[in-house]
Amino acid sequence: MGIGSSNRIAVAFVGVLAVSLVGVSTVKSTEYTTGIWKVLRAGQFSGPMSTGAHVRPVKGVLAANGKRYRFWEYSWLNPETHHGRSMLLVFEQADSGLSYLGSYEMALDDFRGPVHPVIRGKTVFFPFHDIEILGDKNSWAMSFENGPPQAIPGSVIKLIR
């Protein structure tokens, strides 16, 4: 009874381990096809949505011109080259759910580390540390008072649809 029961326990343990690994694998494969990733796919987002891609919601809702906007930070790092990109994703919040409108490609890091956008009224602020270039201090903000800006004044950042 001692040897036979230990083999059954070992087989049961291996079976449980195999089922758990298959479960983890299934979770990983659906990770980029549900939730916010599903909304991005429906909106024809063109950025990578696989290993190395990460999103993070920005706290709050911006209301302007009878519309409600939500924002997410997006970052992607190529595991082979260690180069990547980061964007601010723009969504419209309706009663039926979120709709992807577009994104602004930008560095969401400054020389001191990650910078997370903040919503104040009808504006999205980027709390970059003060940088003075030739006597001018740049402040990074986007006003949504008249809807999503097509470009951020004084920069090359444009809404990508």
Backbone torsions as a table, in degrees:
resi	resn	phi	psi	omega
1	MET	NA	-31.6	-177.6
2	GLY	-65.7	-47.7	-176.0
3	ILE	-72.2	-44.4	-179.1
4	GLY	-62.7	-40.4	-178.6
5	SER	-71.4	-32.9	177.4
6	SER	-67.7	-36.5	177.5
7	ASN	-65.3	-40.9	179.0
8	ARG	-63.4	-39.4	178.6
9	ILE	-64.9	-42.4	179.4
10	ALA	-64.1	-43.8	179.6
11	VAL	-64.0	-42.3	178.5
12	ALA	-62.6	-42.1	179.5
13	PHE	-62.4	-45.9	179.2
14	VAL	-62.7	-40.2	178.2
15	GLY	-62.4	-45.6	179.0
16	VAL	-63.4	-42.5	178.8
17	LEU	-61.6	-44.0	179.9
18	ALA	-63.6	-43.2	179.1
19	VAL	-63.4	-41.0	179.1
20	SER	-64.3	-40.2	-179.9
21	LEU	-66.3	-38.2	176.8
22	VAL	-64.4	-40.4	177.5
23	GLY	-61.3	-44.1	178.0
24	VAL	-62.7	-42.9	179.6
25	SER	-62.1	-40.3	178.8
26	THR	-65.5	-41.6	178.6
27	VAL	-61.1	-44.9	-180.0
28	LYS	-60.5	-41.9	-176.1
29	SER	-70.8	-28.6	178.9
30	THR	-90.4	-9.1	-176.0
31	GLU	-55.3	-38.5	-176.1
32	TYR	-97.9	14.1	179.6
33	THR	-122.5	1.8	-179.6
34	THR	-124.7	172.9	175.5
35	GLY	61.3	-135.1	-176.5
36	ILE	-63.9	-29.6	178.7
37	TRP	-64.4	-36.8	178.0
38	LYS	-64.6	-40.8	177.9
39	VAL	-64.3	-41.4	178.8
40	LEU	-63.8	-42.5	178.5
41	ARG	-62.5	-44.4	179.9
42	ALA	-61.9	-32.5	179.2
43	GLY	-87.7	6.9	178.4
44	GLN	61.7	39.8	173.7
45	PHE	-61.4	134.0	-173.0
46	SER	-99.5	-3.7	-179.3
47	GLY	-76.5	162.6	177.7
48	PRO	-60.4	137.1	177.6
49	MET	-128.7	60.7	-178.8
50	SER	-148.0	-163.2	-179.0
51	THR	-49.2	131.9	-178.6
52	GLY	99.1	-13.6	179.4
53	ALA	-93.9	134.6	-179.6
54	HIS	-139.1	145.6	175.6
55	VAL	-129.1	153.9	180.0
56	ARG	-146.7	125.3	-179.5
57	PRO	-70.2	145.2	173.0
58	VAL	-89.6	133.4	-177.5
59	LYS	-66.6	136.0	172.9
60	GLY	100.0	172.0	178.8
61	VAL	-128.8	139.1	177.4
62	LEU	-104.6	123.1	179.4
63	ALA	-109.3	126.3	179.2
64	ALA	-155.5	139.0	177.9
65	ASN	52.1	38.9	178.0
66	GLY	74.8	8.7	178.7
67	LYS	-118.6	154.1	177.0
68	ARG	-116.1	129.3	-178.8
69	TYR	-114.2	140.9	173.4
70	ARG	-122.2	154.5	-176.2
71	PHE	-132.0	147.6	174.4
72	TRP	-133.3	145.7	171.7
73	GLU	-87.6	140.4	178.4
74	TYR	-126.1	135.2	173.0
75	SER	-140.5	146.6	178.3
76	TRP	-140.8	133.9	178.4
77	LEU	-126.3	121.9	177.6
78	ASN	-68.8	120.2	-176.2
79	PRO	-65.5	-21.7	-178.8
80	GLU	-87.2	-45.4	-175.1
81	THR	-97.4	-15.5	-176.2
82	HIS	61.4	23.2	171.3
83	HIS	-104.4	152.2	-178.5
84	GLY	-157.3	-159.8	179.5
85	ARG	-152.3	158.7	175.7
86	SER	-137.8	149.8	-175.9
87	MET	-145.8	159.4	168.3
88	LEU	-103.7	117.4	-179.9
89	LEU	-90.0	138.2	-177.3
90	VAL	-115.8	129.6	179.3
91	PHE	-127.4	149.2	170.2
92	GLU	-101.5	131.0	179.4
93	GLN	-95.6	115.5	176.3
94	ALA	-117.4	173.0	178.3
95	ASP	-61.0	-29.9	-179.4
96	SER	-82.0	-7.4	179.1
97	GLY	129.3	-164.1	-178.9
98	LEU	-88.8	145.4	171.6
99	SER	-127.1	130.1	178.4
100	TYR	-75.4	126.0	179.9
101	LEU	-99.9	-36.3	-177.3
102	GLY	161.7	-169.5	-177.1
103	SER	-147.4	160.3	173.9
104	TYR	-117.6	118.8	179.0
105	GLU	-81.8	126.7	-178.0
106	MET	-162.1	162.3	174.3
107	ALA	-80.3	123.7	176.8
108	LEU	-100.1	29.5	175.0
109	ASP	-135.0	146.4	166.7
110	ASP	-121.8	-169.2	-172.5
111	PHE	-65.7	-7.9	179.0
112	ARG	-109.6	0.4	178.6
113	GLY	127.5	-166.5	-176.1
114	PRO	-61.8	143.5	177.0
115	VAL	-121.3	128.3	-178.6
116	HIS	-111.3	127.2	-179.6
117	PRO	-60.0	152.2	-179.8
118	VAL	-129.9	135.5	178.4
119	ILE	-94.5	127.3	174.8
120	ARG	-134.0	110.3	-179.1
121	GLY	63.7	-120.2	-178.7
122	LYS	-105.7	23.2	-175.2
123	THR	-131.3	143.9	172.4
124	VAL	-103.4	120.9	179.6
125	PHE	-104.3	146.0	175.3
126	PHE	-115.0	109.5	-174.1
127	PRO	-79.1	56.8	175.0
128	PHE	-67.3	150.4	176.4
129	HIS	-67.7	146.4	-176.9
130	ASP	-55.6	124.8	176.5
131	ILE	-122.7	125.8	179.6
132	GLU	-107.2	125.9	179.0
133	ILE	-123.2	114.8	180.0
134	LEU	51.3	42.6	176.2
135	GLY	86.4	-7.1	178.9
136	ASP	-103.4	131.4	173.3
137	LYS	-96.4	124.3	-179.6
138	ASN	-89.4	129.6	170.3
139	SER	-112.5	138.4	-176.9
140	TRP	-106.2	113.1	178.2
141	ALA	-152.9	150.4	176.8
142	MET	-127.1	123.5	177.7
143	SER	-90.7	131.2	177.2
144	PHE	-105.5	18.0	-177.5
145	GLU	-55.3	-36.6	178.6
146	ASN	-111.1	29.4	-177.0
147	GLY	94.2	-179.7	-179.7
148	PRO	-61.5	128.2	178.2
149	PRO	-66.8	141.6	178.3
150	GLN	-73.9	-28.9	176.7
151	ALA	-150.8	154.0	176.8
152	ILE	-89.4	121.8	-177.7
153	PRO	-54.2	136.7	177.6
154	GLY	78.2	13.1	179.6
155	SER	-143.2	177.8	178.6
156	VAL	-100.1	10.9	-176.2
157	ILE	-81.0	122.5	-178.1
158	LYS	-126.4	152.8	175.7
159	LEU	-71.1	124.6	-179.6
160	ILE	-102.3	124.1	179.7
161	ARG	-110.8	NA	NA
